[in-house]
Amino acid sequence: MMTAIKVNLTVLQSLSPPDGSTRYVNQVVEGAPDAVTMRFFSWRTALLGRYDVFHVHWPELLIRAPRPLKARLRRGALYALLLRARLQRIPIVRTAHNLTPHEAGHDAETRALDALDARTALIIRLNPTTPVEPESRAVTILHGHYRDRFRSMPLPDPVQGRILYFGLIRPYKGVETLLQVFRALPDPDLALRIVGRPSSGLGEIISTQAARDARISSVLRFVSDEELVVEVGGAELVVLPYREMHNSGVLLVALSLDRPVLVPSTASNLALAEEVGPDWIYLYEGELTPEILLGTLERMRAAGPRPRPQLSGRDWKTLGLQSYHTYLRALQLTGRTAGRSIR
């Protein structure tokens, strides 16, 4: 009996190569089936290299640069890449990590991103609440969990009263609000830990607040996976007070390590809360307040032991196979023949 034919594909990811950490690209590559060969982004590869599918993540990062001239050159390169994709029928697949860029760009950037969107064959959404126009372009492939990644790393017991924020520290993530809310709580048995690399100016703010309140401590740098597991494991509650939140790898890290999380109430967070089961994701409306934070701690403690968060169907091998079939569908839509087939 003949086995099903598999098509070998070369996919250019708009990302730098894996570094062995929990970065999204590391999990994407590890989960890819053998039929997929990954290449990683450079403008030379994008414009001159050989690949079957171009997979875009955070497209604004392709064309942003600290100097206006360099940004203009990157926009020009993007238009050249789109022309190549049209002439050679190279399909573009984009993962919609966010609804819009976290930091708004100018008109020229918006026009370039609109041109990219117009050439995109399929859009992968990481949760079913992401709107895609037209809907026929949408493919839902959930964000993966990190249980396999952390399985061999010792997980400490949570410390009662320890509240944790972790991940990149950027203005839209609301760390300043969390500091103000925490300092309004007088309980000496509470502690706030902030772990992650801050963007410009935020590190000084955190350090200043920590100097004023001995209950606040921080590690203001990128931490290894082993350090991350220790920090998350030691938390009684993870708080992510983002002003904008649609998809969050940080939230999946916390759930993968069985730590409850307090997050804003959004459609995507509501859907995930229903998926993982009760008393793992606590939601709040509006701005975070001391009453919300204290009330969440009380509710969480009252809940007592519960089953682990339900994350089945989010392993990266399953998601990699789903991505592979998405690439094949994109090739069919553009009428392009992929690389050699194998049996």
C-alpha positions as CSV (number, residue, x, y, z in Angstrom):
1,M,0.0,0.0,0.0
2,M,1.3,3.5,-0.9
3,T,1.6,6.0,1.9
4,A,0.3,9.5,1.6
5,I,2.4,11.9,-0.4
6,K,4.1,14.7,1.6
7,V,5.2,17.8,0.0
8,N,8.6,19.2,1.1
9,L,8.3,22.9,1.7
10,T,10.8,25.7,2.4
11,V,9.3,28.4,4.6
12,L,11.0,31.8,5.1
13,Q,10.1,33.1,8.6
14,S,10.2,36.9,9.2
15,L,12.1,36.2,12.4
16,S,15.7,35.7,13.5
17,P,16.9,32.1,14.1
18,P,16.1,30.2,17.3
19,D,18.2,30.8,20.4
20,G,17.0,27.8,22.5
21,S,14.7,29.9,24.7
22,T,10.9,30.3,25.0
23,R,10.8,32.8,22.1
24,Y,7.9,32.1,19.7
25,V,10.3,31.2,16.9
26,N,11.9,28.5,19.0
27,Q,8.7,26.7,19.5
28,V,7.6,27.1,15.9
29,V,10.7,25.5,14.6
30,E,10.7,22.6,17.2
31,G,7.1,21.8,16.3
32,A,7.5,21.9,12.5
33,P,7.1,18.5,10.7
34,D,10.1,17.0,8.9
35,A,8.6,18.1,5.5
36,V,9.2,21.7,6.4
37,T,12.6,23.4,6.1
38,M,12.8,26.7,7.9
39,R,14.8,29.7,6.7
40,F,15.2,32.9,8.7
41,F,14.9,36.5,7.7
42,S,17.4,38.7,6.0
43,W,16.6,41.1,3.3
44,R,19.0,39.3,1.0
45,T,17.3,36.0,1.6
46,A,13.8,37.5,1.2
47,L,14.7,39.2,-2.1
48,L,17.1,36.6,-3.7
49,G,16.8,33.4,-1.7
50,R,14.7,30.3,-2.6
51,Y,11.6,29.5,-0.5
52,D,8.1,28.3,-1.2
53,V,6.1,30.4,1.5
54,F,6.9,33.6,3.3
55,H,5.5,33.5,6.9
56,V,5.2,37.0,8.5
57,H,5.1,37.8,12.2
58,W,4.8,41.3,13.6
59,P,5.2,42.9,10.1
60,E,5.9,46.4,11.4
61,L,9.2,45.1,12.7
62,L,10.4,44.4,9.1
63,I,10.3,48.1,8.2
64,R,11.0,50.0,11.4
65,A,14.4,51.5,12.0
66,P,15.8,54.2,14.3
67,R,16.8,56.4,11.4
68,P,14.2,57.7,8.8
69,L,16.5,56.9,5.8
70,K,16.9,53.3,6.9
71,A,13.2,53.0,7.5
72,R,12.5,54.3,4.0
73,L,15.0,51.8,2.5
74,R,13.2,49.0,4.3
75,R,9.9,50.1,3.0
76,G,11.3,50.1,-0.5
77,A,12.7,46.6,0.1
78,L,9.3,45.4,1.2
79,Y,7.6,46.7,-1.9
80,A,10.2,44.9,-4.0
81,L,9.6,41.7,-2.0
82,L,5.8,42.0,-2.6
83,L,6.5,42.4,-6.4
84,R,8.7,39.3,-6.3
85,A,5.9,37.4,-4.4
86,R,3.4,38.4,-7.0
87,L,5.5,37.6,-10.1
88,Q,6.7,34.2,-8.7
89,R,3.5,33.4,-7.0
90,I,5.0,33.0,-3.5
91,P,2.2,32.9,-1.0
92,I,2.4,35.1,2.1
93,V,1.0,33.8,5.4
94,R,0.8,36.1,8.4
95,T,0.3,35.2,12.0
96,A,-1.9,37.9,13.7
97,H,-0.2,38.2,17.1
98,N,-1.9,41.6,17.7
99,L,-4.9,43.4,16.4
100,T,-2.7,46.5,15.6
101,P,0.9,47.3,16.3
102,H,1.5,48.2,19.9
103,E,3.3,51.4,18.9
104,A,1.6,53.3,16.1
105,G,3.5,54.1,13.0
106,H,3.3,57.0,10.5
107,D,1.3,57.1,7.2
108,A,4.1,55.7,5.0
109,E,4.5,52.7,7.3
110,T,0.7,52.1,7.3
111,R,0.6,52.2,3.5
112,A,3.4,49.6,3.3
113,L,1.7,47.3,5.8
114,D,-1.6,47.7,3.9
115,A,0.2,46.6,0.8
116,L,1.5,43.6,2.6
117,D,-1.9,42.7,3.9
118,A,-3.4,42.9,0.4
119,R,-0.9,40.3,-0.8
120,T,-1.4,38.0,2.2
121,A,-3.1,34.7,1.2
122,L,-4.0,33.4,4.7
123,I,-4.0,34.9,8.2
124,I,-3.3,32.6,11.2
125,R,-5.1,33.8,14.3
126,L,-4.0,32.5,17.6
127,N,-7.4,32.5,19.2
128,P,-10.9,32.3,17.6
129,T,-11.9,35.9,18.6
130,T,-9.4,37.6,16.2
131,P,-11.4,39.4,13.5
132,V,-10.1,38.7,9.9
133,E,-11.5,40.3,6.8
134,P,-12.6,38.5,4.7
135,E,-13.3,35.5,7.0
136,S,-12.2,33.2,4.2
137,R,-8.6,34.1,4.8
138,A,-8.7,33.1,8.5
139,V,-7.1,29.9,9.9
140,T,-7.2,29.4,13.7
141,I,-4.1,27.8,15.1
142,L,-3.9,28.3,18.9
143,H,-0.8,29.6,20.7
144,G,1.1,26.7,22.1
145,H,1.8,25.8,25.8
146,Y,5.3,25.5,27.3
147,R,4.9,22.4,29.5
148,D,7.3,20.3,27.5
149,R,9.8,23.1,27.4
150,F,9.8,23.3,31.2
151,R,9.3,19.7,32.1
152,S,12.9,19.0,33.3
153,M,13.3,22.2,35.3
154,P,12.7,22.2,39.0
155,L,9.6,24.2,40.0
156,P,9.6,25.8,43.5
157,D,6.6,26.0,45.6
158,P,4.7,29.3,45.6
159,V,5.4,31.9,48.3
160,Q,2.2,33.2,49.9
161,G,1.7,36.8,49.2
162,R,4.2,37.0,46.3
163,I,2.8,38.8,43.2
164,L,4.7,38.6,40.0
165,Y,4.9,40.5,36.8
166,F,7.3,39.0,34.2
167,G,8.1,39.5,30.5
168,L,9.2,42.4,28.4
169,I,8.4,45.7,30.2
170,R,6.9,48.2,27.7
171,P,4.6,51.2,28.2
172,Y,1.4,49.5,27.1
173,K,1.9,46.6,29.6
174,G,0.8,48.7,32.6
175,V,3.7,48.0,35.0
176,E,3.5,51.6,36.4
177,T,-0.1,51.1,37.3
178,L,0.7,47.8,39.0
179,L,3.4,49.6,41.1
180,Q,0.9,52.3,42.2
181,V,-1.8,49.7,43.0
182,F,0.6,47.5,45.0
183,R,2.0,50.4,47.0
184,A,-1.6,51.3,48.0
185,L,-1.9,48.0,49.8
186,P,-0.4,48.3,53.3
187,D,-0.2,44.5,54.0
188,P,3.5,43.9,55.0
189,D,3.1,40.2,54.1
190,L,2.7,41.0,50.4
191,A,5.6,41.3,48.0
192,L,5.8,42.4,44.4
193,R,8.4,41.0,42.0
194,I,9.0,42.4,38.6
195,V,11.1,40.4,36.2
196,G,12.0,41.3,32.6
197,R,13.9,43.7,30.3
198,P,12.5,47.2,30.4
199,S,12.2,49.7,27.5
200,S,13.8,53.1,27.9
201,G,12.9,54.9,31.1
202,L,10.8,52.2,32.7
203,G,13.8,50.6,34.5
204,E,14.4,53.8,36.4
205,I,10.8,54.1,37.4
206,I,10.7,50.5,38.8
207,S,14.0,51.0,40.6
208,T,12.7,54.3,42.2
209,Q,9.5,52.6,43.4
210,A,11.5,49.6,44.8
211,A,13.7,52.0,46.7
212,R,10.6,53.5,48.4
213,D,9.0,50.2,49.3
214,A,11.1,47.3,50.6
215,R,8.3,44.8,49.5
216,I,9.1,45.5,45.8
217,S,12.1,43.8,44.1
218,S,13.1,43.3,40.5
219,V,15.3,41.6,38.0
220,L,15.5,44.1,35.1
221,R,17.0,42.0,32.3
222,F,16.2,39.1,30.1
223,V,16.3,35.9,32.2
224,S,17.1,32.3,31.2
225,D,14.4,29.7,31.1
226,E,15.7,28.2,34.3
227,E,15.5,31.5,36.1
228,L,12.1,32.1,34.6
229,V,10.7,28.8,36.0
230,V,12.1,29.7,39.5
231,E,10.5,33.2,39.4
232,V,7.1,32.0,38.1
233,G,7.1,29.0,40.4
234,G,7.7,31.2,43.4
235,A,4.7,33.4,42.7
236,E,1.3,33.0,44.3
237,L,-0.3,35.2,41.7
238,V,0.9,36.5,38.3
239,V,-0.5,39.9,37.3
240,L,-0.4,41.2,33.7
241,P,-2.1,44.6,33.8
242,Y,-1.8,45.2,30.0
243,R,-3.6,48.2,28.5
244,E,-3.9,46.2,25.3
245,M,-4.1,42.4,25.4
246,H,-5.1,40.0,22.7
247,N,-2.6,37.2,22.6
248,S,0.0,36.6,25.3
249,G,2.8,34.1,25.4
250,V,3.5,35.2,28.9
251,L,0.0,34.2,30.0
252,L,0.6,30.7,28.5
253,V,3.9,30.4,30.3
254,A,2.2,31.1,33.7
255,L,-0.5,28.6,33.0
256,S,2.0,26.0,31.7
257,L,3.6,26.3,35.2
258,D,0.3,26.1,37.0
259,R,0.2,29.6,38.3
260,P,-3.0,31.6,38.4
261,V,-3.1,34.9,36.5
262,L,-5.0,38.2,36.8
263,V,-5.5,39.9,33.5
264,P,-7.9,42.4,31.9
265,S,-11.2,41.2,30.7
266,T,-11.0,40.9,26.9
267,A,-12.7,38.6,24.4
268,S,-9.6,36.5,23.9
269,N,-8.9,36.2,27.7
270,L,-12.5,35.2,28.3
271,A,-12.2,32.5,25.7
272,L,-9.0,31.2,27.3
273,A,-10.5,31.3,30.8
274,E,-13.3,29.1,29.7
275,E,-10.9,26.7,28.0
276,V,-8.5,26.2,30.9
277,G,-11.1,25.8,33.6
278,P,-12.1,27.7,36.7
279,D,-9.9,29.6,39.1
280,W,-6.9,29.9,36.8
281,I,-7.6,33.2,34.9
282,Y,-9.1,36.0,36.9
283,L,-10.5,38.9,34.9
284,Y,-11.1,42.5,35.8
285,E,-12.9,45.4,34.0
286,G,-11.4,48.8,33.6
287,E,-8.3,49.9,35.4
288,L,-6.6,47.7,37.9
289,T,-7.2,48.9,41.5
290,P,-6.0,47.8,45.0
291,E,-9.5,46.4,45.7
292,I,-9.3,44.2,42.5
293,L,-5.8,42.9,43.4
294,L,-6.7,42.2,47.0
295,G,-10.1,40.6,46.1
296,T,-8.4,38.3,43.6
297,L,-5.9,37.0,46.2
298,E,-8.9,36.3,48.5
299,R,-10.9,34.5,45.8
300,M,-7.8,32.5,44.7
301,R,-7.1,31.3,48.2
302,A,-10.7,30.4,48.8
303,A,-10.7,28.3,45.6
304,G,-8.2,25.8,47.1
305,P,-6.7,22.9,45.1
306,R,-8.1,22.4,41.5
307,P,-7.1,20.4,38.4
308,R,-4.2,21.7,36.3
309,P,-5.2,24.2,33.5
310,Q,-6.6,22.4,30.5
311,L,-4.1,23.0,27.7
312,S,-4.7,19.9,25.5
313,G,-4.4,20.6,21.8
314,R,-1.8,23.3,22.4
315,D,1.3,21.2,22.0
316,W,3.7,22.5,19.3
317,K,3.8,19.3,17.3
318,T,0.0,19.5,16.7
319,L,0.3,23.2,15.9
320,G,3.2,22.6,13.6
321,L,1.2,20.1,11.6
322,Q,-1.7,22.6,11.4
323,S,0.8,25.3,10.1
324,Y,2.1,22.8,7.5
325,H,-1.4,22.3,6.1
326,T,-1.9,26.0,6.1
327,Y,1.2,26.5,4.0
328,L,-0.1,23.9,1.5
329,R,-3.5,25.6,1.3
330,A,-1.7,29.0,0.7
331,L,0.3,27.4,-2.2
332,Q,-3.0,26.1,-3.7
333,L,-4.5,29.5,-3.5
334,T,-1.6,31.1,-5.4
335,G,-1.3,28.2,-7.9
336,R,2.4,27.7,-7.0
337,T,4.1,24.3,-7.1
338,A,6.2,23.6,-4.0
339,G,9.5,21.7,-3.9
340,R,10.0,18.1,-4.5
341,S,7.5,15.5,-3.1
342,I,8.4,12.4,-1.1
343,R,6.4,9.3,-0.3
